[in-house]
């Protein structure tokens, strides 16, 4: 079953602009993670936010979590051409180590 | 270097010809998992393993088998591949203990079944 749904499906911005991607999910979660995937490559973990956290930062990344709305957002500030990739949210409910991924947002940063 | 490796990276085969995709990790992780990625569908979990000799079905296990005889290896077996198993496959691993629950992914195996 598909737990996370990213929005938008595709996003194109100019270098230096901020990029915001959203993720909505259906059931209660323990953690929510964001991953990045360069074309045809494996996924790379970006950041994890726990259900009792509301906001987390890592470098140019800012993640928010609103459990009442079952949604999360990933903000990439001052984007670079190298940020061009697909971004996925993934949720787990704390049991059995299953991660459920959304379908992803394709971000294109134009130089 | 800590990594997850998969072999082969690319494979073209025919319907019904048994194949195995290998996955190995050198991080002593207890948890390993297989996903398939198809356009518009994101990643869907096929099977996962919490430790040696412990495996369980994910969301799309039909047509696949796995085994976990050693901690580092988690091969994916397609006994009789069919064209609907044409996909990009990823193996991943993670530790079970500790605050970091990220999964480490292999580079992927692109499988085409004719």
Interface residues (C-beta under 8 A of the other chain):
Chain A: X1 X2 X4 X31 X33 X40 X41 X42 X43 X44 X45 X48 X88 X92 X96 X97 X98 X99 X100 X101 X102 X103 X104
Chain B: X4 X31 X33 X35 X40 X41 X42 X43 X44 X45 X48 X50 X56 X58 X59 X88 X90 X92 X94 X96 X100 X101 X102 X103 X104 X105 X106 X107 X108 X110
